[in-house]
């Protein structure tokens, strides 16, 4: 979706606030959004917190500043409300790497297994799963499954491998990965650690195994934020999408936060999908009440059950 033409004389923050009030809308934003969108959000969080906020809102309109699967989750939890996404092209490499037809065929080959799907997947994959998880509650979800029960885990192999180590449960893993969390360079991180010997490395479990092996702390986006604030260390290397650093700097401004380096000099550690949402698109989205997420009712109902199972454990 191209950047919309917007009158440059407009105060976009003021216009967004006005439209939000007129529409009785709520703006939900992920930590990986641009800082200017984070500042305007009514609720800011990771995938689990945003799912809970979407479930609990009483707004007529939900504007989801995140990616497509997150807006789908909001619609599944709010079938009677309008859900807008500033850019419908804001996808996810994990979701696109796990097509529903292939996932269903994979499940069929393991009929006795419980299928656990990370929330970073399409509504169709959610509907074909037994329970959903996020990085915040994945360990609790896995531990809730009776011992001896075979487990399928999709679509993130890195998170799945981490959970196998944490829980001791053997799982069959879908071989997907996050385009952002796979860009971090092990070699460059070693060099960065050498230059900053007192810095701690904190990492999201979507990172590859060599990065996690180096990490002083591993956790979901929210857990990384809490750790950054509570840790006694004043220098932290952050191995996840650098949008979270905005909130770290607000919560503990006296500390130094260093984004983990990608494999080359590009901004590959920034999620290209999250960054498709802009202030201009947020404004026109509210102004035009478009683009609006549409989903068949039957799909919403089928996908809600495994999401509700997750929320009951959270």
C-alpha positions as CSV (number, residue, x, y, z in Angstrom):
1,X,0.0,0.0,0.0
2,X,1.4,3.3,-1.0
3,X,1.9,6.2,1.4
4,X,-1.4,8.3,1.2
5,X,-1.2,11.9,0.2
6,X,-2.1,14.0,3.3
7,X,-2.2,17.7,3.6
8,X,1.1,18.6,5.2
9,X,-0.4,21.5,7.1
10,X,-2.5,19.1,9.2
11,X,-1.6,18.3,12.8
12,X,-1.9,14.6,12.4
13,X,-1.8,13.8,16.2
14,X,-4.6,16.3,16.7
15,X,-6.6,14.9,13.8
16,X,-6.2,11.3,14.9
17,X,-7.3,12.2,18.4
18,X,-10.4,14.0,17.0
19,X,-11.3,11.1,14.7
20,X,-10.7,8.6,17.4
21,X,-13.2,10.4,19.7
22,X,-15.8,10.7,16.9
23,X,-15.6,7.1,15.9
24,X,-15.4,5.8,19.5
25,X,-12.2,4.0,18.4
26,X,-9.4,2.5,20.3
27,X,-5.8,2.3,19.0
28,X,-3.9,-0.8,19.9
29,X,-0.2,-0.8,19.0
30,X,2.6,-3.4,19.2
31,X,5.9,-2.5,20.7
32,X,7.5,-2.8,17.3
33,X,5.7,0.1,15.8
34,X,7.4,3.5,15.1
35,X,7.8,5.6,18.2
36,X,5.3,8.2,17.0
37,X,2.6,5.6,16.7
38,X,3.5,4.1,20.1
39,X,2.9,7.6,21.6
40,X,-0.6,7.8,20.2
41,X,-1.7,4.3,21.2
42,X,-4.4,3.8,23.9
43,X,-2.9,0.4,24.6
44,X,0.6,-0.7,23.9
45,X,1.8,-4.2,24.3
46,X,3.0,-7.6,23.0
47,X,0.9,-10.1,21.2
48,X,-0.6,-11.6,24.4
49,X,-1.4,-8.2,26.0
50,X,-2.9,-6.9,22.8
51,X,-5.1,-10.0,22.4
52,X,-6.3,-9.4,26.0
53,X,-6.9,-5.7,25.3
54,X,-8.8,-6.5,22.1
55,X,-11.0,-9.0,24.1
56,X,-11.8,-6.5,26.8
57,X,-12.4,-3.3,24.9
58,X,-15.8,-1.6,24.7
59,X,-14.9,0.6,21.7
60,X,-16.9,0.5,18.6
61,X,-13.8,0.5,16.3
62,X,-10.5,-1.2,16.9
63,X,-7.5,0.3,15.0
64,X,-4.7,-2.2,15.1
65,X,-1.3,-0.8,14.6
66,X,0.6,-4.1,14.1
67,X,0.5,-6.8,11.5
68,X,-2.3,-8.7,9.8
69,X,-2.5,-11.8,12.1
70,X,-2.8,-9.5,15.1
71,X,-5.7,-7.6,13.5
72,X,-7.3,-11.0,12.7
73,X,-7.1,-12.0,16.3
74,X,-8.8,-8.8,17.3
75,X,-11.6,-9.5,14.9
76,X,-12.0,-13.1,16.0
77,X,-12.4,-11.8,19.6
78,X,-14.7,-9.0,18.5
79,X,-16.9,-10.3,15.7
80,X,-19.4,-7.4,16.1
81,X,-16.8,-4.6,16.0
82,X,-15.1,-3.0,13.1
83,X,-11.3,-3.7,13.0
84,X,-9.1,-1.5,10.9
85,X,-5.5,-2.0,9.9
86,X,-3.6,1.0,8.6
87,X,-1.9,-1.1,5.9
88,X,-3.4,-4.5,5.0
89,X,0.0,-5.5,3.5
90,X,1.5,-5.6,7.0
91,X,2.1,-9.3,7.0
92,X,4.5,-11.7,8.8
93,X,7.2,-14.0,7.5
94,X,6.1,-16.7,10.1
95,X,2.5,-16.5,9.0
96,X,3.3,-16.6,5.3
97,X,5.7,-19.4,5.8
98,X,3.0,-21.7,7.2
99,X,0.2,-22.0,4.6
100,X,-3.0,-23.4,6.0
101,X,-3.3,-26.3,3.4
102,X,0.2,-27.5,4.2
103,X,-0.4,-27.1,8.0
104,X,-3.6,-29.2,7.8
105,X,-1.7,-31.9,5.8
106,X,1.0,-31.9,8.4
107,X,-1.5,-32.3,11.2
108,X,-3.2,-35.2,9.4
109,X,0.1,-37.1,9.4
110,X,0.1,-36.9,13.2
111,X,-3.5,-37.5,14.2
112,X,-2.8,-38.2,17.9
113,X,-0.8,-35.1,18.5
114,X,-1.9,-31.8,20.1
115,X,-1.3,-28.9,17.7
116,X,0.1,-25.8,19.4
117,X,0.4,-22.8,17.1
118,X,2.3,-19.6,17.9
119,X,0.0,-16.6,17.5
120,X,2.1,-15.5,14.6
121,X,0.0,-17.5,12.1
122,X,-3.1,-16.9,9.9
123,X,-6.6,-17.3,11.2
124,X,-6.9,-20.4,9.0
125,X,-4.0,-22.1,10.8
126,X,-5.4,-21.0,14.2
127,X,-8.7,-22.7,13.2
128,X,-6.9,-25.9,12.5
129,X,-5.0,-25.8,15.8
130,X,-5.9,-27.1,19.3
131,X,-4.4,-24.2,21.2
132,X,-2.6,-20.9,20.5
133,X,0.3,-19.5,22.4
134,X,2.4,-16.4,22.5
135,X,6.1,-16.1,23.6
136,X,4.8,-14.8,27.0
137,X,2.7,-17.9,27.8
138,X,4.2,-20.6,25.5
139,X,5.9,-22.5,28.3
140,X,2.7,-22.6,30.4
141,X,0.7,-23.8,27.4
142,X,3.2,-26.6,26.7
143,X,3.3,-27.7,30.4
144,X,-0.6,-27.8,30.4
145,X,-0.5,-30.7,27.9
146,X,-0.5,-34.1,29.6
147,X,2.8,-35.9,29.7
148,X,3.2,-38.5,26.9
149,X,0.9,-36.6,24.5
150,X,2.6,-35.9,21.2
151,X,2.9,-32.2,20.4
152,X,3.1,-30.4,17.1
153,X,4.5,-26.9,17.3
154,X,4.2,-24.3,14.5
155,X,5.4,-22.1,12.9
156,X,8.5,-20.9,14.7
157,X,11.3,-23.5,15.0
158,X,13.5,-21.3,17.1
159,X,10.8,-20.7,19.7
160,X,9.9,-24.4,19.5
161,X,13.5,-25.5,20.1
162,X,13.7,-23.1,23.1
163,X,10.5,-24.6,24.5
164,X,11.9,-28.2,24.1
165,X,14.9,-27.2,26.2
166,X,12.8,-25.3,28.8
167,X,10.1,-28.0,29.3
168,X,11.9,-31.2,28.4
169,X,9.0,-32.1,26.2
170,X,9.7,-33.6,22.8
171,X,7.9,-31.7,20.0
172,X,7.7,-32.0,16.2
173,X,8.5,-28.6,14.9
174,X,7.3,-26.7,11.8
175,X,10.4,-25.3,10.1
176,X,9.5,-21.6,10.0
177,X,11.4,-18.6,11.3
178,X,11.0,-14.8,11.7
179,X,12.8,-12.8,9.1
180,X,13.9,-10.2,11.7
181,X,15.1,-12.5,14.5
182,X,17.2,-14.6,12.0
183,X,19.2,-11.5,10.9
184,X,21.2,-11.1,14.1
185,X,24.8,-11.8,13.5
186,X,26.6,-14.1,16.0
187,X,30.0,-12.9,14.8
188,X,29.0,-9.2,15.2
189,X,27.5,-9.9,18.6
190,X,30.7,-11.4,19.8
191,X,32.5,-8.2,18.6
192,X,29.9,-6.0,20.3
193,X,30.2,-7.9,23.5
194,X,34.0,-7.5,23.4
195,X,33.6,-3.7,23.0
196,X,31.0,-3.6,25.8
197,X,32.2,-6.2,28.3
198,X,29.8,-5.1,31.0
199,X,26.7,-5.2,28.8
200,X,24.2,-7.9,29.1
201,X,22.6,-9.5,26.1
202,X,18.8,-9.9,26.3
203,X,17.1,-11.9,23.5
204,X,13.7,-12.9,22.2
205,X,13.2,-16.7,22.0
206,X,12.5,-16.3,18.2
207,X,16.3,-15.7,17.8
208,X,18.4,-18.6,16.5
209,X,20.1,-21.0,18.9
210,X,23.7,-19.5,18.8
211,X,22.2,-16.1,19.8
212,X,20.1,-17.6,22.6
213,X,23.2,-19.5,23.9
214,X,25.0,-16.2,24.4
215,X,22.0,-14.5,26.1
216,X,22.0,-13.4,29.7
217,X,18.2,-13.3,29.6
218,X,15.6,-14.7,27.2
219,X,12.0,-13.6,27.2
220,X,9.0,-12.3,25.3
221,X,8.9,-8.6,24.3
222,X,7.1,-7.6,27.5
223,X,9.5,-9.7,29.7
224,X,12.5,-8.1,27.9
225,X,11.1,-4.7,28.8
226,X,10.5,-5.6,32.4
227,X,14.0,-7.1,32.7
228,X,15.6,-4.0,31.1
229,X,14.0,-1.8,33.7
230,X,14.6,-4.0,36.8
231,X,18.1,-5.2,35.9
232,X,21.0,-3.8,37.9
233,X,22.9,-3.6,34.6
234,X,23.1,-0.2,33.0
235,X,24.1,-1.4,29.5
236,X,22.0,-3.8,27.6
237,X,22.3,-5.3,24.1
238,X,18.8,-6.0,22.8
239,X,18.2,-8.9,20.4
240,X,14.7,-8.3,19.1
241,X,13.0,-5.7,16.9
242,X,14.4,-2.3,18.1
243,X,11.0,-0.7,18.4
244,X,10.9,-1.9,22.0
245,X,13.9,0.3,22.8
246,X,11.5,3.3,22.7
247,X,9.7,2.0,25.8
248,X,12.9,0.9,27.5
249,X,14.3,4.4,27.2
250,X,11.1,5.9,28.6
251,X,11.0,3.5,31.5
252,X,14.7,3.6,32.4
253,X,16.3,6.6,30.6
254,X,19.6,6.4,32.5
255,X,20.5,3.1,30.9
256,X,22.2,2.4,27.5
257,X,20.4,0.2,25.0
258,X,22.3,-1.2,22.0
259,X,20.3,-2.9,19.2
260,X,21.8,-6.3,18.3
261,X,23.5,-6.0,14.9
262,X,22.2,-7.7,11.7
263,X,24.4,-9.6,9.3
264,X,25.1,-6.5,7.2
265,X,24.7,-2.7,7.3
266,X,21.0,-2.6,6.5
267,X,18.2,-1.9,8.9
268,X,17.3,-5.6,8.7
269,X,16.7,-5.8,12.5
270,X,13.6,-3.6,11.9
271,X,10.5,-5.5,10.9
272,X,9.6,-4.4,7.4
273,X,6.0,-5.4,7.9
274,X,5.5,-3.5,11.2
275,X,7.1,-0.4,9.6
276,X,4.5,-0.3,6.8
277,X,2.1,1.4,9.3
278,X,2.8,5.1,9.4
279,X,1.2,8.1,11.1
280,X,-0.3,9.2,7.7
281,X,-1.9,5.8,7.2
282,X,-3.2,5.8,10.7
283,X,-4.9,9.1,10.0
284,X,-6.4,8.1,6.7
285,X,-7.5,4.8,8.2
286,X,-9.6,6.6,10.8
287,X,-10.7,9.2,8.4
288,X,-12.0,6.8,5.7
289,X,-12.7,3.8,8.1
290,X,-10.6,1.8,5.7
291,X,-8.9,-0.6,5.2
292,X,-11.2,-2.8,7.2
293,X,-10.4,-6.4,8.1
294,X,-13.1,-8.8,6.8
295,X,-13.4,-12.5,7.8
296,X,-16.0,-15.2,7.2
297,X,-18.1,-15.8,10.3
298,X,-17.4,-19.6,10.2
299,X,-13.6,-18.9,10.2
300,X,-13.9,-16.5,13.1
301,X,-15.8,-19.1,15.2
302,X,-13.4,-21.9,14.4
303,X,-10.4,-19.8,15.2
304,X,-11.8,-18.5,18.5
305,X,-11.8,-21.8,20.4
306,X,-8.0,-22.3,20.4
307,X,-7.5,-18.6,21.2
308,X,-10.0,-18.8,24.1
309,X,-8.1,-21.9,25.4
310,X,-4.9,-19.8,25.4
311,X,-6.5,-16.9,27.2
312,X,-7.9,-19.2,29.8
313,X,-4.3,-20.2,30.7
314,X,-3.2,-16.6,30.8
